[in-house]
Amino acid sequence: MNSFTLTQATAIDEALRDKASHDNSAYLGGGTNLIDLMKENVARPTHLTSLHKLPLSQIERAPDGGLRLGALATNAETAYHPEVEKHYPLLSQTILAGATPQLRNMATDGGNLMQRTRCYYFYDLATPCNKREPGTGCSAIGGYNRIHAILGASEQCIATHPSDMCVALAALEAVVQVSGPDGERRIKFEDFHRLPGERPELDNTLQPGELITAVDLPEKGFAKHFTYLKLRDRTSYAFAAVSVAAALELDGNTIREARLALGGVAHKPWRSKEAEALLVGRPATVETFRQAADQVVNGAVGQGSNDFKIELARRAVVRALKQATEMNYELDENAFLNSNP
């Protein structure tokens, strides 16, 4: 058993000071991932700064007309919040596709962004892992890598990001609000998580001691045409093999704006702006969707056990775009006949 001390912070400044005053410390929110890591001896903090009493659980209108999610709002509170259900149903749907009700009742929005990979080798202390111990090697390369990345990987790491919620936040172009020793700053969601490169031990772009205080959603929520498609080994409490968050703005059968983000395929939620640009101005047909799907997986590389993910991702993109399109618009029946996505 690893011993540790704990402080219950009651204000943001107090939390920042407390963490800075202890070596090898960590913030504790809902604890649904950190506690698991501590039990498995993957994470060994000697001090925890508890955030439970910080006033960061509100969900309210943001100054720019969007919605601000307090970092300590739980995933369940967020998914079922009337403003989220009405204006950002993609986010609500995505959260409810993740974990279990019990975990969603504990997990916080800020903590969701901080989740670490579920790579088996990362959790297995008997195997080399560059993410856990930099410089030791990546056991997944050349090993059993069915759940691993096909996009954005490096020779140092092929782990994937586990979050469902973050896939929707990437598609919605959320902004992360943080506070730290040097003050407050805003991080575009696409810049928050990192690809592994030469430093796979770094999951995100937070600076030492920085604390997530809120996640801001823009005013546009794509509430008319959206879907979250999650493909996994079982329908409950399983991480995505491939997932797709798709959001469209349609003018009749013409795509005016598109958002596409994938989960389960990369070290971070994978946003494909090239595929989005290909969709804009085009008719919402299977042929268009197939071209976008081909663009999404352009450059994808399998590692053996996960080769199937490339075709799975291609088909998932087509299916997700179809689902998002068909919500409120009566399509030409022939457009989707024999589509076999």
PyMOL commands that set and color helices and strands:
alter all, ss='L'
color gray80, all
select helices_A, chain A and resi 12-20+34-39+75-79+82-87+89-96+101-106+109-113+120-123+165-172+189-192+273-279+286-296+308-326+333-336
alter helices_A, ss='H'
color red, helices_A
select strands_A, chain A and resi 5-8+25-28+47-50+59-61+67-70+175-180+183-188+211-217+226-231+242-251+254-263+270-271
alter strands_A, ss='S'
color yellow, strands_A
deselect
rebuild
show_as cartoon
